[in-house]
Amino acid sequence: MKEGLPGACLAPSILSADFSRLKDEIEKVAPFSGMIHVDVMDNHFVPNLTIGPPVVASLSKATSLPLDCHLMVENPESLVKPFARAGAKLLSVHAEATVHLNRLIDSIRSEGMRPGVVLNPATPLSSVEEILEEVDFVLLMSVNPGFGGQSFIEGSIRKIKRLRSMMEAGGLETKIQIDGGVCRENARQLRDAGADWLVAGSAVFSAVSSSDAARELSELING
C-alpha cells in the first residue's frame, strides 16, 4: 500500500449532498468513509459549475477526513496552489485538460498533495501508461463528467481490469478510483475488477438514510 493513503474505501461525493448543511451531511457518512470527494467544475471543461477553493477551505475545518478534489476544469495548473492552501489532500486532474501532465503532477506533489490523473470514459489507458509510476492514483470516470446521477457505463469494468493488469505487470501500488453510477448493485463487482476507492454521490446522499447507504456500501467495498 502506498504510504499514507487509505486502503479500499468509500469516497462520498458531496455533489449530491444538501449544500445548505454540508457539515451535517458529511458527519453522517464520515464513520463509513475513507475520504470526501469534491467535484470541481468550471462550466467550460464540463457543462456544469460547482465549487472552488473557498468551500474546500470551509470543508477542511468541518471534517478530519482527507478532501479528495477532482478538477474538471480548463487550465488546472492555475488551481494547484489555491486548492493546496484550501486544505485539499488529494488532487486529481484530467489527462485531457493539459498538454504537460508530468509537470502538472510534479507541481501537485510539490504543494504537499497526493496527485491523481483522471480519464474520461472514451480516453484510452495508453494516455497515462507513461505516468503511472508518478501518480498515487488513477481515477476512471464511469460516466461522462458534468452531472451527478448518471447511469454506469458497463464497459468501465473491462477498463478497470485492464488498468489493474497494467499496474500488476509493472509492480505498481497505484490506487484505482472509480466515479460515476456507483451503487450497491455494482460495488462488489467494481472491487473484484480491481478498483480501490469507490466514489458515490446519489447512491449515498439521495438515499432515505445517507448513513445507512454509506455503511452498506462500505461493507460491500470491504467484503
C-alpha positions as CSV (number, residue, x, y, z in Angstrom):
1,M,0.0,0.0,0.0
2,K,1.3,3.5,-0.8
3,E,2.3,5.0,2.5
4,G,-0.3,7.4,3.9
5,L,-3.1,6.5,1.5
6,P,-6.3,4.9,2.5
7,G,-6.9,1.2,1.6
8,A,-10.1,0.1,-0.1
9,C,-12.8,2.6,0.9
10,L,-15.9,4.6,0.1
11,A,-15.4,8.3,-1.1
12,P,-18.8,10.0,-0.8
13,S,-19.2,12.8,-3.4
14,I,-20.7,16.0,-1.9
15,L,-22.0,16.9,-5.4
16,S,-25.2,15.1,-4.4
17,A,-25.4,16.4,-0.8
18,D,-27.5,19.2,0.5
19,F,-25.2,22.2,0.2
20,S,-27.2,24.1,2.8
21,R,-26.0,21.7,5.5
22,L,-22.8,20.2,4.2
23,K,-21.2,19.7,7.6
24,D,-24.1,17.6,8.9
25,E,-24.2,15.6,5.6
26,I,-20.5,14.8,5.9
27,E,-20.8,13.9,9.6
28,K,-23.5,11.3,8.8
29,V,-21.3,9.4,6.3
30,A,-17.8,10.0,7.8
31,P,-17.7,6.8,10.0
32,F,-18.0,4.7,6.9
33,S,-15.8,6.7,4.6
34,G,-12.0,6.9,3.8
35,M,-12.2,10.4,2.2
36,I,-14.6,13.0,1.0
37,H,-14.8,13.5,-2.8
38,V,-15.2,17.1,-4.0
39,D,-16.2,17.7,-7.7
40,V,-14.8,20.9,-9.1
41,M,-16.4,22.0,-12.4
42,D,-15.9,25.2,-14.3
43,N,-18.7,25.2,-16.9
44,H,-16.0,25.0,-19.7
45,F,-14.3,21.6,-19.5
46,V,-17.6,20.2,-18.4
47,P,-21.2,21.6,-18.7
48,N,-21.7,22.5,-15.1
49,L,-20.4,24.9,-12.4
50,T,-19.8,23.8,-8.8
51,I,-17.4,25.0,-6.1
52,G,-13.9,26.4,-5.6
53,P,-11.2,26.7,-3.0
54,P,-13.3,28.8,-0.5
55,V,-15.8,26.0,0.0
56,V,-12.9,23.5,0.3
57,A,-11.3,25.7,2.9
58,S,-14.5,25.6,4.9
59,L,-14.9,21.8,4.5
60,S,-11.4,21.3,5.8
61,K,-12.5,22.7,9.1
62,A,-15.6,20.6,9.2
63,T,-14.0,17.1,8.8
64,S,-10.8,15.3,9.6
65,L,-11.3,13.1,6.6
66,P,-8.9,13.9,3.7
67,L,-10.5,16.0,1.0
68,D,-10.2,14.4,-2.5
69,C,-10.6,17.2,-5.0
70,H,-11.3,16.3,-8.7
71,L,-10.6,19.2,-11.0
72,M,-12.9,19.1,-14.1
73,V,-11.6,22.4,-15.4
74,E,-9.6,24.0,-18.2
75,N,-6.2,25.2,-17.2
76,P,-5.9,23.1,-14.0
77,E,-2.3,24.4,-13.5
78,S,-3.8,27.7,-12.2
79,L,-5.7,25.9,-9.4
80,V,-3.0,23.8,-7.8
81,K,-1.8,26.3,-5.3
82,P,-5.3,27.6,-4.3
83,F,-6.5,24.1,-3.6
84,A,-3.4,23.3,-1.6
85,R,-3.9,26.4,0.5
86,A,-7.6,25.5,1.0
87,G,-6.7,22.1,2.5
88,A,-7.1,19.6,-0.3
89,K,-5.1,16.4,0.5
90,L,-5.6,14.6,-2.9
91,L,-5.9,16.4,-6.2
92,S,-6.8,14.7,-9.5
93,V,-6.5,16.3,-12.9
94,H,-7.8,15.2,-16.3
95,A,-5.2,13.9,-18.8
96,E,-7.5,15.6,-21.4
97,A,-7.1,19.0,-19.8
98,T,-3.3,19.5,-20.0
99,V,-0.5,19.1,-22.5
100,H,2.2,18.9,-19.8
101,L,0.8,16.2,-17.5
102,N,4.2,15.3,-15.9
103,R,4.8,18.9,-15.0
104,L,1.4,19.3,-13.5
105,I,1.7,16.1,-11.4
106,D,5.0,17.3,-10.1
107,S,3.5,20.7,-9.1
108,I,0.7,18.9,-7.2
109,R,3.1,16.8,-5.3
110,S,5.4,19.8,-4.6
111,E,2.5,21.5,-2.9
112,G,2.1,18.6,-0.5
113,M,-0.9,16.9,-2.1
114,R,-1.2,13.4,-3.4
115,P,-1.6,13.6,-7.2
116,G,-4.0,11.6,-9.3
117,V,-4.8,11.5,-13.0
118,V,-8.3,11.2,-14.4
119,L,-9.6,9.6,-17.7
120,N,-12.9,10.2,-19.3
121,P,-14.8,7.0,-20.4
122,A,-13.6,7.2,-24.1
123,T,-10.0,8.1,-23.3
124,P,-7.7,5.1,-23.7
125,L,-5.4,3.8,-20.9
126,S,-2.5,4.4,-23.2
127,S,-2.8,8.1,-22.3
128,V,-1.5,7.5,-18.8
129,E,0.7,4.5,-19.3
130,E,3.9,6.5,-19.1
131,I,2.9,8.3,-15.9
132,L,1.5,5.5,-13.8
133,E,4.7,5.4,-11.6
134,E,4.4,9.2,-10.9
135,V,0.8,9.4,-9.6
136,D,-0.7,8.0,-6.4
137,F,-4.0,7.1,-8.1
138,V,-5.8,6.9,-11.3
139,L,-9.5,8.0,-11.4
140,L,-11.5,6.2,-14.1
141,M,-14.7,8.0,-15.0
142,S,-17.6,5.5,-15.5
143,V,-19.9,8.3,-16.7
144,N,-19.2,11.3,-18.8
145,P,-18.4,14.0,-16.3
146,G,-20.5,17.1,-15.6
147,F,-23.6,15.9,-13.7
148,G,-24.4,13.5,-10.9
149,G,-26.9,10.7,-11.0
150,Q,-25.9,9.3,-14.4
151,S,-26.1,5.6,-15.3
152,F,-22.9,3.5,-15.0
153,I,-21.1,2.7,-18.3
154,E,-20.7,-1.1,-18.2
155,G,-17.6,-1.1,-20.3
156,S,-15.8,0.5,-17.4
157,I,-15.5,-2.9,-15.7
158,R,-13.2,-4.1,-18.5
159,K,-11.2,-0.8,-18.3
160,I,-10.6,-1.3,-14.6
161,K,-9.4,-4.9,-15.2
162,R,-7.0,-3.7,-17.9
163,L,-5.6,-1.0,-15.7
164,R,-5.2,-3.3,-12.8
165,S,-3.3,-5.8,-15.1
166,M,-1.0,-2.9,-16.3
167,M,-0.2,-2.0,-12.7
168,E,0.5,-5.5,-11.6
169,A,2.7,-6.1,-14.6
170,G,4.7,-3.0,-13.6
171,G,4.8,-3.9,-9.9
172,L,2.9,-0.7,-9.0
173,E,0.8,0.1,-6.0
174,T,-1.0,3.0,-7.6
175,K,-4.6,3.1,-6.5
176,I,-7.6,2.9,-8.8
177,Q,-10.6,5.1,-8.1
178,I,-13.9,4.8,-10.0
179,D,-16.5,7.5,-10.2
180,G,-19.9,7.5,-11.9
181,G,-23.0,5.4,-11.3
182,V,-21.5,3.6,-8.3
183,C,-24.2,1.9,-6.2
184,R,-24.8,-1.1,-4.0
185,E,-25.7,-3.3,-7.1
186,N,-22.2,-2.9,-8.7
187,A,-19.9,-2.0,-5.7
188,R,-18.7,-5.6,-5.2
189,Q,-18.2,-6.1,-8.9
190,L,-16.0,-3.0,-9.1
191,R,-13.9,-4.1,-6.2
192,D,-13.5,-7.5,-7.7
193,A,-12.4,-5.9,-11.0
194,G,-9.6,-4.1,-9.2
195,A,-11.0,-0.7,-8.0
196,D,-9.7,0.5,-4.6
197,W,-11.7,3.7,-4.0
198,L,-15.4,4.0,-5.0
199,V,-16.9,7.4,-5.4
200,A,-20.6,7.5,-4.8
201,G,-22.9,10.6,-4.7
202,S,-26.5,9.9,-5.5
203,A,-26.3,6.3,-4.1
204,V,-25.4,7.9,-0.7
205,F,-26.9,11.3,-0.4
206,S,-30.2,10.7,-2.3
207,A,-31.0,7.6,-0.1
208,V,-33.6,7.8,2.6
209,S,-30.7,7.4,5.1
210,S,-27.3,8.5,3.9
211,S,-25.6,6.9,6.9
212,D,-27.2,3.6,6.2
213,A,-26.4,3.8,2.5
214,A,-22.8,4.7,3.3
215,R,-22.5,1.8,5.8
216,E,-23.9,-0.7,3.3
217,L,-21.5,0.4,0.5
218,S,-18.6,0.4,2.8
219,E,-19.4,-3.2,3.9
220,L,-19.6,-4.2,0.2
221,I,-16.3,-2.5,-0.6
222,N,-14.5,-4.2,2.2
223,G,-16.1,-7.6,1.6
